[in-house]
Amino acid sequence: MPDRLGDIDIGLLMAFEALIQERNVSRAADRLGVSQPALSGRLTRLRTLFSDQLFVPVAGRGVTPTPRAEALGETLPQLLGHLREFIGPSPHFDPAESDRTFVLAAYDNPAVMIGPDLVTALKRAAPHVRITFVLPDPETIIPALERGDIDMIIGLPSMADEGLIGRTLLTDQFLTAQRRDHPRGNQPITLDEFCAAEHVLVSTGGGGYTGPVDRALEALGRSRQVSLSVQSYALAPIIITGSDHLCTLPGRFLRRFASMLDLFTPPIEVNEFELYALWHPRMRDDPAHRWFRNLIVEVSQTINDQPATRHVQ
């Protein structure tokens, strides 16, 4: 049987609804805001479509539905109800009542920067909402965002080149950290001291022994001693609290450990960098997603307003 959906439109269904409820062509036309000839034209199309008179005149009493029209009229309210719901306004999101779970992909560096304040803000505004932090897998992150398995990733702006929508969260700069009561004292560190010391380097890919700091040193014809490489940002501050190693990491990350570390401006210039929130375009107009990303931006702005060099010696 051929598909006849292309022969019908919502205007015909609304004409049928008005006629079967009003049982009068004039009143049905007024209800629809169309002329009687226009409504008669729609009725003609309906009769052709269903091969039935559908509504027949009754002297002095408008029109009466045929048995076929009565049968169609029983299913029409549900059909039109679904259509009205389908084309209705976007669903409302109430954070105070929602129990949605948001999934945020972030390495432990930005998670430590933003996570504590984000959780506090989330629990204040949406007490039943849950948040899951996951580590991003470079091989699967884009498909995961597209499927909706992950709502957002916090990363570098270059990820916007993958077709994601991005928004700046904050800027940061590198600081150098050492343990309290370090043998060299807590005075600002010189370039010679920096190069002579042993360093911990964070390599998120695992096993790396060079990074932005080493490239900046190389431009000066200098180098440092990286004797330990770890894959986790959060591990580096813990290690240096029990050793004489130094580490140079994003300042807003290290500030979370300011009570246990001395922080210094490194004796070299390392470029500032930006952190972005990135998401798939398919989630742009989702009310819940929009609320969540606005919350992340709001929290990050509060963090960004605090000097990145606070607590620095």
N, C-alpha and C positions, 0 to 999 in steps of 0.2 A: 504494500500500500504506500503510495507516495506521501511524503511528509508535507502537510499543508500549513505548517506554522508560518511560512512566508506569506500566506494569503490573509493573515489576520494581524491586527495591530491593537494596541491598548484602547484606542479611541472606539473601536467596534465593541470591545468588551464593556466599556463604560456606557455605551449607548444601550447595549443589551441590559445592563444592570438598571439603568434609569427606566427603561420601558417596562421591565418586569416588576419593578417596585411601584411605579407611578400608574401603570395601566392607562396612560393617556399621553398621546404624542406631544400635545402642546406643553403639558407640565414637564414632561421628560426633556423637551428642548430647552425650556427655561432653566431647568436644573443644570443642564450641561453648558448653558450659555451659548447655544447655537440656534440657528433658525430652524423652523419646521421642515423646510425643503432639505436642509443639510442633514437633519436627523433621518428624514425619509430616505435620503441617499445611503446613509449607513445601514438602515434597515434592509434596503435592497441588497447590499453587499452581504449582509448576514444571511439573508434568505438563499442567496446563491451559494454561499459557503456551506450551509447546512442542508441544502436541498429541502427546505421546509418553509412554510409560511411564517412560522414562529409566532407572529402576533396578527390576529385578524380583527377587523373593526366590529364593534358591537354598537348598534344604533343607540345613540344617546348615552353610551357608557364607555366611550374610549375604545380600548383594545383589550383583547383577552389572549393569554398565551395558549399555544397548542401544547399537546402532550410532550412533544420534543422540547419545546421551550421550557416547560416546567421541569423536565429532567435536567436540562442544562442549567437552569436557575438554581438547582440544589447544590451543584458543584462550584458555581461561579463565585460565591462569597469567599470560599477558601482560596481559590485561585487568585482573585484580586487582592486578598489579604497578603498572600505571599509576594505578589508583585509590589504592593505598597511598601512592604517591609524591605524588599530587595532594593528599591530605589529611594528608600527613606534616608534620613540623615545618618551620619556616621555614629556608631555606638558610643555612648558616653562612658568615660573612664572616671571612676571615683576612687582616688588613691586611699581614702580613709576606709573604704569598704572592700577593696580588691584583695584577693589572695594570690595574685599572679606571681610567678617566679621569673625574674629577669636573670639572664646569663651574660656576664661581662668577661670578655677575654682580655687578659693583661698579664704581662710579665710582673714579677714581684716588685720591680722598681716602681712603676706607676701605681701598682696596687697598694704599696706601702705609702706612697705620696698621698693618694686620694681616698683609699679604702676606709680608714678610720672615720674621717669626716663624712664620707658618703653614707656609711652604715648609720651613723648618728642621725643624719638628716632624713634618711629613709625611714627609720623607726619612728621619728617624730611625725612625719607626714603620712606614712602608710604603714601602720603597725602590723598589718597582716601580710604584707608583701615580703617575699623572700628574694635573696640575691645569691647567685652562684658565681664565684670567681673561678675561671679556668685559665690554664696556660694556652696561649695560641699556638697552633700547629701551622707553620707556614704553608705546608702542603695542602691543608684541608680548610683553612680559615675562610676563604672566599666562598666555597660551596656551603659551609656551615652557616655563614651569614645569609646566604641566598635562601637556604631552606628554613631559616628561622630557628635553627638549633642554638645559635648564639645571637644575642640581640645587638651587641656592639663590641668593638675592640678599641682599646686605648693603645695608640701606636704613633708612629712618625708620619708626617704629612705625605711622604712618598707613597703610602698605601692608597691614597686617593687616586693614583694612577691606575689602580686595579678596577676602577669603575665604582668605587664606594663614595658616599657622601661624607665629607669631613668637616669638623668644626674645631677651631683652636681651643684648647683647654687652658694651657699655661705655658710659660717659657721658663727655662731653667738654665743654670750654669754649673760647671763642675767645681767641687771643693775637694780638698785633700783632708783625710782623717787619720788620726793616730789614737792610740789608747791614752787614757789619763795616766799621768806620772810616767810618761815616756822618757827614756834616758836622755833624749836630746833637749828636753824642756818643752815649754809651750809657746816659745817665741815664734814669730812668722818664719816659715821655712825658706831657706835659700835654694837656688838652683843646684848648687853643688851638693847640699844635703839631700835634696830630692833625688838626684841621680845616684848618690852613694847608698841610699837606703834600699831595703828589700820591699817589694810591692806585691800586693794581691791584685789580680786583674779579674774582672768578671767577663766571661765569654759565654753569652747565652746559647751559642751554637755548640759549646763544649770544646775544651782543649786549646783555645786560642791564647797567645801570649803577647799580642799587640793590639792596640786600639787607638782611639783619637788622641790620647795623651802621647803615645809613642810617635805618632805622625807629627805632632806639634814639636816634640823634642828633636826628631830627625831634621826638621826644618832649621833647627838651631845648631845642627851638627852634634847633638848630644843623645844620650840614651839612658835608660834606667834599668834596674835589676828586677825583673818580674820573676819571682821564684815560685809563685803559687797562682794557679788558674782555677777558678770555680765557676760553675754554671749558674749559681743562684746569687742574686744580689743580696738577699737577706742573710746569706751565710758570711759574706765578707765582713760586716761590722762585728759579728760574733767572733770571728777568727782573730781580728786585730785587737780585740779587747784582751786577748791572752798572749799576744806576741808583740814584737817590735816592728812588724810590717806596717807600711802605709797603704792606703787605698785612695784612689781619686775617682769619685762617683758623682752622679747628679746631686746637687746641693739640697734640693727639697727632700730627697730620699734620706740623705745623711742627717738632716735636721731631726728626723724621727728618733735618732739615736744620740742626740746632743747631750743627754744626761750621762752618757758613758764614754763619750769620745771628745777629743779636742778637734776642732774644725779650723781649717786654714784656707786662704786663697792660694791656689797653686802658683808656683813661680814661673809659670808659662801661660800663654794665652790659648785657651781652648774655646772654640766657638760655642755660643749659646745654642740651644736647640728648643724646638717646640714639641709639645705633646698634643695629639689630636684625638678626639672621639670620632670613630668612623663606623658607618652602618650601611646596609644595603638599601638602594633606592626604593625597593618594594615596601619598606617599613616607614617611608617618609611621612605618610598621612595617618598612620595608626595612632589613635589617641593615647593609648597606654605607653607606647614607645616614645612618642613625642614628650610626654610628661617625664619619663625616665631620663631621656637625654638632656632635657632642660634642667633637671635636678643635678645631673652630673656637671653641666656647665656652671650652674650656680655655685655648687660646692667648690669647683675648681677655681672660679673667679675669686672666692674668698681666700683660697690658698695663694693664688697668684698675687693678690694685693699685699701679701706679706713679703718683705725683702728676702730674696733667695740667700743672702749672705748673713742672715740673722744667726746668732750664736758663733760667728766666726771670730777667731782670735785676732 
